[in-house]
C-alpha cells in the first residue's frame, strides 16, 4: 500500500512521530508546507494518507488543509494524529479527539493522539506567550485543580514524553 505521511511541526515532536510512522509503514514523508504546493493529482497514487500536527488550544495545527481535502480522498485510508504535552489519559485529550472530526468525517478518518512534550527554546513567540500566560494565571490561582497544577510545569525546561511505544499502543491502520 503506497502511503504518505504529511506533518506540521513546530518544535520537532510531531516531525519525529511522523518519521517513525513513515518508517514503520515504508511511507513517503512530507512537510505540510511542501504538501500545500502540490497539485491535486500528486496525491492520486497514494492508497493511504496520514496527517499529523501538534495541538494548541484544542486544535490541530494546519489540519484544515488535510480536512478540506479528505472528502475527496474517501476511497483512501485516512488518519489524523495529533501530538501534545498532555498525558494520553487526560480526559481533555479524548474530548479534543472527538472535536477534531465531524460525525461524517469519523466514518472515513481515524484519529489518534501521541504524547510529545514542550520544548520552550524551539517554540515560536505566540506559543511562548500562550504558555507563559497560562502558567502565570495558574500560579496565581489558590484553589488549582490537579490538572491545573500539572500545567504549572509548563516552563522553559524541555519536557519530553514521546516514545516509539506510543505508536504501538495508538495506531492500527
C-alpha positions as CSV (number, residue, x, y, z in Angstrom):
1,X,0.0,0.0,0.0
2,X,1.5,3.3,-1.1
3,X,1.3,5.7,1.9
4,X,2.0,9.4,2.5
5,X,2.6,10.9,5.9
6,X,2.2,14.7,6.0
7,X,3.1,16.7,9.1
8,X,3.3,20.1,10.7
9,X,5.8,20.5,13.5
10,X,7.0,23.5,15.5
11,X,9.4,22.0,18.0
12,X,10.2,18.6,16.4
13,X,7.9,16.2,18.4
14,X,5.4,15.8,15.6
15,X,8.1,15.5,13.0
16,X,9.7,12.7,15.0
17,X,6.4,10.8,15.2
18,X,5.8,11.4,11.5
19,X,9.2,9.9,10.8
20,X,8.6,6.9,13.0
21,X,5.2,6.3,11.3
22,X,6.6,6.7,7.8
23,X,9.5,4.4,8.6
24,X,7.2,1.7,10.1
25,X,4.8,1.9,7.1
26,X,7.5,2.4,4.5
27,X,5.7,5.6,3.5
28,X,6.7,8.9,1.9
29,X,7.1,11.8,4.2
30,X,6.3,15.4,3.5
31,X,6.1,18.7,5.5
32,X,2.6,20.3,5.2
33,X,4.2,23.4,3.6
34,X,5.5,21.3,0.8
35,X,2.2,19.4,0.5
36,X,0.3,22.6,0.1
37,X,2.4,23.4,-3.0
38,X,1.5,20.1,-4.7
39,X,-1.2,19.6,-7.4
40,X,-4.3,17.6,-6.6
41,X,-3.1,14.9,-8.9
42,X,0.2,14.5,-6.9
43,X,-1.9,12.6,-4.3
44,X,-3.7,10.3,-6.7
45,X,-1.2,7.5,-6.4
46,X,-1.5,7.1,-2.7
47,X,-3.7,4.4,-1.1
48,X,-3.4,6.0,2.4
49,X,-2.7,9.5,3.6
50,X,-1.9,10.3,7.2
51,X,-1.7,13.8,8.6
52,X,-0.1,14.8,11.9
53,X,0.0,18.2,13.7
54,X,0.6,19.5,17.1
55,X,-2.1,20.5,19.4
56,X,-2.6,24.1,20.7
57,X,-5.8,25.2,22.5
58,X,-7.6,22.0,21.5
59,X,-6.9,22.5,17.7
60,X,-4.5,20.6,15.5
61,X,-2.2,22.9,13.6
62,X,-2.7,23.0,9.8
63,X,-5.4,20.3,9.9
64,X,-7.7,22.5,7.9
65,X,-5.6,21.7,4.8
66,X,-6.0,17.9,5.4
67,X,-9.7,18.0,6.3
68,X,-10.5,20.2,3.3
69,X,-9.1,17.5,1.0
70,X,-10.2,14.5,2.9
71,X,-13.7,14.3,1.5
72,X,-12.2,13.9,-2.0
73,X,-10.0,11.1,-0.6
74,X,-12.7,9.0,1.0
75,X,-11.6,6.0,-1.1
76,X,-8.2,6.1,0.6
77,X,-7.3,5.0,4.1
78,X,-7.1,8.3,6.1
79,X,-5.8,9.1,9.5
80,X,-5.1,12.2,11.5
81,X,-2.7,12.1,14.5
82,X,-2.0,14.9,16.9
83,X,0.8,15.5,19.3
84,X,0.6,17.4,22.6
85,X,2.1,17.6,26.0
86,X,-0.9,16.3,27.9
87,X,-0.8,12.6,29.0
88,X,-3.0,10.4,26.9
89,X,-5.0,9.6,29.9
90,X,-6.1,13.2,30.4
91,X,-9.9,13.3,29.7
92,X,-9.3,16.5,27.7
93,X,-7.4,14.5,25.1
94,X,-10.3,12.2,24.4
95,X,-12.6,15.3,24.1
96,X,-10.2,17.1,21.8
97,X,-10.0,14.0,19.5
98,X,-13.8,13.9,19.4
99,X,-14.0,17.5,18.5
100,X,-11.4,17.2,15.7
101,X,-13.7,15.5,13.3
102,X,-17.4,15.7,12.4
103,X,-19.6,12.6,12.7
104,X,-19.3,12.2,8.9
105,X,-15.5,12.6,8.9
106,X,-15.2,9.9,11.6
107,X,-16.7,7.4,9.1
108,X,-13.6,7.6,6.9
109,X,-10.8,9.2,9.0
110,X,-9.2,7.5,12.0
111,X,-7.7,9.8,14.6
112,X,-5.2,9.2,17.4
113,X,-3.1,11.1,19.9
114,X,0.6,10.8,20.7
115,X,2.1,12.5,23.8
116,X,5.0,14.7,22.9
117,X,6.3,17.4,25.2
118,X,7.2,21.0,25.5
119,X,10.5,22.5,24.2
120,X,10.3,26.1,25.1
121,X,13.5,27.0,23.2
122,X,12.0,25.9,19.9
123,X,8.6,27.5,20.4
124,X,7.6,30.5,18.3
125,X,6.7,33.7,20.1
126,X,2.9,33.2,20.1
127,X,3.3,29.7,21.7
128,X,5.7,31.0,24.3
129,X,3.4,33.8,25.1
130,X,0.4,31.4,25.5
131,X,2.4,29.1,27.7
132,X,3.7,31.9,29.9
133,X,0.2,33.4,30.2
134,X,-1.3,30.1,31.2
135,X,1.4,29.4,33.8
136,X,1.1,32.9,35.2
137,X,-2.7,32.6,35.5
138,X,-2.4,29.1,37.2
139,X,0.3,30.3,39.6
140,X,-2.0,33.0,40.9
141,X,-4.9,30.5,41.4
142,X,-5.1,29.4,45.0
143,X,-7.5,26.6,44.6
144,X,-6.0,25.0,41.5
145,X,-7.2,21.5,40.4
146,X,-4.7,18.7,40.0
147,X,-4.9,19.2,36.2
148,X,-4.1,22.9,36.7
149,X,-1.2,22.1,39.0
150,X,0.2,19.8,36.3
151,X,0.1,22.7,33.7
152,X,2.0,24.9,36.1
153,X,5.0,22.9,35.0
154,X,4.9,24.4,31.5
155,X,8.2,26.2,31.7
156,X,11.4,26.9,29.8
157,X,12.6,23.4,30.8
158,X,12.1,21.0,27.9
159,X,9.7,18.2,28.8
160,X,10.0,15.2,26.5
161,X,7.4,12.4,26.8
162,X,7.4,10.8,23.4
163,X,8.4,7.2,22.9
164,X,8.1,4.9,19.9
165,X,6.0,2.6,22.1
166,X,3.2,5.2,21.9
167,X,2.7,4.3,18.2
168,X,2.2,0.6,19.1
169,X,-0.5,1.5,21.6
170,X,-2.3,4.1,19.4
171,X,-2.1,3.2,15.7
172,X,-4.0,0.5,14.0
173,X,-4.3,1.4,10.3
